[in-house]
Amino acid sequence: MADVNETLARMCKRASAAPSQSWRDIPALLSAVENVLALHSEEALTDRMHYCSTCSVAWPCPTVRAVTDALGAIDE
């Protein structure tokens, strides 16, 4: 399996070299985001206390927050 940083660097380089072709990477990037979010699911300890099933920290975990904040920035 390729290193994630190498894969992302390759995608960025390809997007810079041929911006009109960078749309080809979108399905793979969306799949990666969906897979990450699927791993980090919200679980309830009580009605008021929720945690991440993967990280075992308060919900939303840093991973979910980072992804959703980045995606939220797209809409702004």
C-alpha positions as CSV (number, residue, x, y, z in Angstrom):
1,M,0.0,0.0,0.0
2,A,1.3,3.4,-0.9
3,D,2.1,5.9,1.8
4,V,-0.8,8.3,2.2
5,N,1.5,11.4,2.1
6,E,3.0,10.2,-1.2
7,T,-0.4,9.6,-2.6
8,L,-1.7,13.0,-1.7
9,A,1.5,14.6,-2.9
10,R,1.1,12.9,-6.3
11,M,-2.6,14.0,-6.5
12,C,-1.6,17.6,-5.7
13,K,1.2,17.5,-8.3
14,R,-1.1,16.1,-10.9
15,A,-3.7,18.8,-10.1
16,S,-1.1,21.6,-10.4
17,A,0.2,20.2,-13.7
18,A,-3.2,19.6,-15.3
19,P,-6.0,21.4,-13.3
20,S,-8.6,20.4,-15.8
21,Q,-7.9,16.7,-15.0
22,S,-7.9,17.0,-11.2
23,W,-11.6,16.0,-11.1
24,R,-10.5,12.4,-11.7
25,D,-9.2,12.2,-8.1
26,I,-12.4,13.3,-6.5
27,P,-14.0,9.9,-6.2
28,A,-11.0,8.4,-4.5
29,L,-10.7,11.4,-2.1
30,L,-14.4,11.2,-1.3
31,S,-14.2,7.5,-0.6
32,A,-11.2,8.1,1.7
33,V,-13.2,10.7,3.7
34,E,-16.2,8.5,3.9
35,N,-14.1,5.6,5.1
36,V,-12.5,7.7,7.8
37,L,-15.8,9.1,9.0
38,A,-17.3,5.5,9.0
39,L,-14.5,4.4,11.4
40,H,-15.2,7.2,13.8
41,S,-18.8,6.7,15.0
42,E,-20.6,8.3,17.9
43,E,-21.5,6.1,20.9
44,A,-23.5,7.1,23.9
45,L,-22.4,6.5,27.5
46,T,-25.4,8.4,28.8
47,D,-28.0,10.6,27.3
48,R,-25.7,13.6,27.7
49,M,-22.2,12.0,27.3
50,H,-21.1,10.7,23.9
51,Y,-17.7,9.5,22.7
52,C,-15.9,8.3,19.6
53,S,-16.0,4.5,19.2
54,T,-12.5,4.5,17.7
55,C,-10.7,7.2,19.7
56,S,-12.5,6.7,23.0
57,V,-12.6,10.5,23.5
58,A,-15.5,12.9,23.8
59,W,-17.6,13.3,20.6
60,P,-16.8,14.7,18.2
61,C,-13.2,13.4,18.2
62,P,-10.4,15.4,16.8
63,T,-10.5,13.3,13.5
64,V,-14.2,13.9,12.9
65,R,-13.8,17.6,13.8
66,A,-10.9,18.1,11.5
67,V,-12.7,16.5,8.5
68,T,-16.0,18.2,9.2
69,D,-14.3,21.6,9.8
70,A,-12.4,21.2,6.5
71,L,-15.6,20.3,4.6
72,G,-17.5,23.1,6.3
73,A,-14.9,25.6,5.1
74,I,-15.7,24.6,1.5
75,D,-19.3,26.0,1.9
76,E,-18.1,29.3,3.4
